[in-house]
Amino acid sequence: MASVTAPPPTATEPAAGRPPEAYKKWGRESWKLRAPLLPALIFLIVVTQLPFVATLVMSFMSWSAQPDAPERSFAGLDNFKTVFTTPAYRTAVLNTIEMTVVVVGVSAVLALGIAMLLNHAFIGRGLVRTMMIAPFLIVPIAAAVFWGNGILMTGFGLVDGVLGQLGVPGAQDIAFLTDHPKLAIEIELIWQWTPFMMLILLAGLQSQDPEVLEAASIDGCSGWQTFVHMTLPHVRRYLELSIVLGTIFIVQNFDSVLGMTGGLNSTNVPFAVYETFYSAKDYGVASALGVVVVIGSLIIATFALRVVSSLLEEEN
């Protein structure tokens, strides 16, 4: 009768039945490997988790710095009730949803088209790729000020100047930032975040097997049939990832609202948090708004992690 040989012990953990000294040695070696990461972990907790805990505590308190405000006290869920029942905050939520849907939707379509163009070889493709990525590398508040003052400003902005040179009547009277503030912000965000989505989709397109596309061409498939039945299913996960990540960024957008319109008919949730905290000085309600934003972002991030996991599983 053949004997059954036990598998050898792993290199990281001692096998069962070893003396306690082996476990102690393994524990010391494991600690040596993890100890260098401890300062980074402590820094991450201090910078991210402690402020969120403080915000969470403040969201349950009646805390205002107004001269006639009552003394600080426990408010329970009153601040969250205020967030969901105040018309101004509901408007901020609706503005956030509207801007997110428009920006992410338009950016995803443009990014897919640009990625498909850049996926083909042509002279100067490297330079074009670099130029396409440039808007994403600009500091958000700088991009907002540039668009607000240099492109869309009434009277001396680039758009007014071009329309005036083309002879468009009333071009100097178009007030994008006051008459169409949300549209102006959406245009700026689309310009800045389309390159980010394009990078993700370009990576997905370059991972597609060229032999499959060549076989489809030989079989007589048209370009549209190849795109619908082969390319689009292949990049679907990458498209989902770009949409989810783009949604996280746009939901948290603050710089564009501050730098372009100052919240004029375009207040979103992050800007409402800023106004409530620094202008109204209602720290409790502002903290409750911040907690709502964090919870919403975590829900979206959960979907992002699932999409990334599915991508990794498909690659494996």
C-alpha positions, 0 to 999 in steps of 0.5 A: 500500500503506497504511503501518502506524502504530506505536502511540504510546508510553505515558505511563509508559515511553519507547518503544523507540529513544529515547535513553538520557537518556529512560530515565534521566528516566523512571527518576528520575520513577518513583523520585520516585513510589515513594520516599514509599512506602519508609519504609512498606515498611521499617517493614512489613519490620521489624515483620512479616518480621524477627520471623518470620525470627527465629521461624523460626531459633529453631524449628530450635534447642533453646532453653529457659530452664529452669534444668536445660535444656541449652545452646542448640544446633541441633535440626533438625526435633526441635521440629516432631516434638515439636509433632506427637507431643505429646498436649497439642499434638495436643489443642490442634490438635483444639480449634482445628479444632473451635472454628473449624468450629463458630464459622464454620459457625454465624456464616455461617448467622446472618450470611446470615439477618441480612443478608437481613433487613437487605437489606429496607427498614424503619423504623430499618434504619440504627440496627439495622445500627449495633447489629448491627455493634457487637459486632465493634467491641469489643476482643476481650479486652474482649469475652472478659472481659465474657462471662466475668465479666458474662454466663457467670460462675457465681453472678452472671452474667447468664445465671444471673440470668435462669434463676434469675428464670425458676425454672429448678432448679439455675440457680445451679450451672451452670458454663459456664466450667469444665464447658463451656469450649469452648461458652462460647468458641464462643458469645462468638466467634459473637456477635462475628464474626457481624457481620463476616460479615454485612457481607460478605454484605449487600454481596453482597445489595445488589449483586444486580440487583433487576429479576431478583428482580422478574422471578422474582416475576412468573413465580410463583417462591416466596420459597424458590425465588428464594433457592435458585436466584437469591440463594444462587448470587449471594452464593456468592462472598461467602459463601466470602470471609466463611468464609475470612476468618472462619477466618483470624481464629478460627484465630488467636484467643487473647483469648477463651481467655485472657480466659474460661477461661485455657485450661482444657480449651479450649487452642487452638494460639495459647494453646499457643504462649503457654503453651510460651513464657512458662510452659514457657519452651521457646522452640524448641518455641514457635517451631515451633508459631508457624511451624505457625500461620503456615503454616496461616494462609498456606494459608487466606489463599491461598484467600481471595485466590483468592476475592477475585480471582474476585469482582473478575473477576465484577464486571469 
